């Protein structure tokens, strides 16, 4: 396969890049405020994206989306990721949830949630992790759902439920099967409208000082109809894995967009700033930052595209996804860190987007599975090949 942007994708990718750099990025100071003006501005950006054919590009056409094939959308997602508001402005924030419903929702669930999701008329939220529980081993989750008559009764507490304060519903991962059931068949997904009695937002948990809508939610005898079960009973882990695999590729491509933006800012700064008799761009230690950042971005990009290619070919690509989840998160942190360093004191302020980007980059090494888990599982899968008398054939993967 080639790693260049395909000619068929280039026009739409260029259009998204222009939308991001000319409209979304300049709007960030207002969008971050989270007030009425920011909501109005976001709505206007969304209107423009729909009008210009840039809306929900990764969603299937039958759902009202752009219908881009997976691998084509990966290239577009790379430039959309330049800003934390790219997904919201271009209607792809709901992609993982829309695809999940598209595969597993009943006719009633599709009618209630799916079309409004794609049009950003409502927002979804997803509840898996719990305070005090190691999310790297989700079989320990303690939130339960008990079928009483024709209702599920949910009891427990979740956190890092993104946008729960604005979502129309939450997909809740909870234990539904009796003790003794195989752990990975003990959990189910249940759709819970956020206005259901007993659904209580305890707090919005700031992450490294940033308010990002990561809510802690109490489920206090929450009752929902039995038909709110998503997919087969006991198949929560299967659905979650389907959701997370491609989602990690999307994360990694957006990280590349952020890294590219930080790289651009760093290189421009090196030409703008002078010290000790000449521009910073002439200093060898500064050139080292450029070299290291270039090689890490390029390596991460090729790893990501390879993983996406494997998924597009029908492979689960677990080794490739595990590798890029770790390498991509490290790359993002390192590149932004160097850009901050090159900007000096200004890089520590809000005069550039780097400080906020830096804090978000640190999150990347934890969400969707901490680095340590991906390192261990990836190494085990590779070593298993050798234990069975085979080699890991890089060129054939």
Buried (B, 14 or more C-beta within 10 A) or exposed (E): EEEEBEEEBEEBBEBBBEBBBEBBBEBBEBBBEEEEEBEEBBEEBBEBBBEEEBBBBBBBEEBBBBBBEBBBBBBBBBBBBBBBBBBBBBBBBBBBBBBBBBEBBBEEBBEBBBBBBBBBEBBBBBBBBBEEBEBBEBEEBEBBBEEEEEBBBBBBBBBBBBBBBBBBBBBBBBBBBEEEEEBBBBBBBBBBBBEBEBBEEEEBBEBEEBEBBBBBBBBEEBBBEEEBBBBEBBBBBBBBEBBBBBBBBBBBBBBBBBBBBBBEBBBEBBEEBEEEEEEBBBBEEBEEBBEEBEEBBEBBBEBBBBBBBBBBEEBEBBBBBBBBBBBBBBBBBBBBBBBBBBBEEBBEEEEBBBBBBBBBBBBBBBBBBBBEBBBEBBEEEBEEEEEEEEEEEEEEE
